Amino acid sequence: MSENARLLLRLWWRPAAAMSGILDRGSLLFASLAVLAASLLLHFNLRPLPFSFYSPLLVLAAVYVPGTLLVASLVGRLGGFRTVFARDYSPLLTCTAMAWTAVVVPLSLTVRVVPLPVLLGLAALACLYFAVLMFFAVRTVLGTTNGVATGTVALSWIPLAAVVVFRQPLEFIMGWLASPFFLLFVFYYLGSELSNLGAGLRSRQNFRRMLEASALNPHDAGAQYQLGLIYQQRRQYSEAIERFQNAVAIDPRETDAHFQLGRIAREQGRLNDALAHFQTVLDQDDKHSQNEILREIGAMYLAARQYKHARRELAAYADRRPYDPEGLFYYGQALEGLGRAAEAREMYAHAVEAARTAPPFRKRETARWSRLAQKQARKLGGTPRNASGPEAG
């Protein structure tokens, strides 16, 4: 209980770290009770309100969070909605409920001491801050990019608009759902199904606890590496770097950790550090991660505007992995940097085609490179056309 309260308070000054902590140690029960308590406080300080105190929790659980997951699955191409819902519903609901509580409690405490114009301004700021918290919640739970998280939060108001349009019938339904007889029926007949809704959060937290326990072993580099991947997915790069460095300190031949350290260093613009880690990977395994080490080195040279070196590495990669849209996109950028516009357009076309023909389970990661390739091809004055395969020359 105290741990969850600390996480709730931390949302006010370290939202990214707080969302990560909620995902690891948060309680859906605590978050739900917090929403109810905040709603009661709002009702006590601001009467009359056009909704019951339990309505916010029902709207979050039945409308907003499922709607946000649907929007995220469409914007970010995360896969089937059923899969996303089963995996991420309870984690996102927990984070959303904590975010709503963190926004409503301060607002509720000020409604009696500020004039109406100021209160309206505070309400607008509260909505804006809720959007900021939801950005961190979506990015942390779903592991999306900043752009996808921003787009998801920007469109997440659409399900709430439906609530406003159908307010009267929904109020009747919510009142019926909150009746003691219905709740007893649900608990008796659907208790096991409802408990399954929390399986996504429990499985994540159990996996994290097992990794933390394994990480206590000073000789277990693998556990440190897996924890680093979790932090890396959540964009908590400082924590990820620390875990990967721990893995390397335990086992200098932990090639995967060197590889991820190089990728983070490249993304952060620390190109010398990236080169050092990538060189270590090459020394240990020049075909590491299905030759993706060549792609990462090529991308690093692109960032340094060393287009000849980038083309050399990416040509070798395209020869080994001719249907990876990311590598083909980078290859097109290298050719574009060398002034070879026609060849660059052709390579962008190969990237689009590779993304189009990728297996369904890879659609989420390949879609981004297809969009970027089409955008770059249009800048060069052409439209990517279908192609059968790249030429590495």
TAHU-V765576 format. One line per field, one symbol per residue. ss: DSSP state (~ for helix, > for strand, _ for the rest). A space follows every 10 residues. Layout:
BEGIN
ss: ???
END
This chain:
BEGIN
ss: _~~~~~~~~~ ____~~~~~~ ~~~~~__~~~ ~~~~~~~~~~ ~~~~~_____ ____~~~~~~ ~~~~~~~~~~ ~~~~~_____ ~~~~~~~~~~ ~~~~~~~~~~ ~~~~~~~~~~ _____~~~~~ ~~~~~~~~~~ ~~~~~~~~~~ ~~___~~~~~ ~~~~~_~~~~ ~~~~~_~~~~ ~~~~~~~__~ ~~~~~~~~~~ ~~~~~~~_~~ ~~~~~~~~~~ ~~~~~_____ ~~~~~~~~~~ ~~~___~~~~ ~~~~~~~~~~ ____~~~~~~ ~~~~~~~___ ~~~~~~~~~~ ~~~~___~~~ ~~~~~~~~~~ ~~~___~~~~ ~~~~~~~~~~ ____~~~~~~ ~~~~~~~___ ~~~~~~~~~~ ~~~~~~___~ ~~~~~~~~~~ ~~~~~~~~~_ __________ ___
END
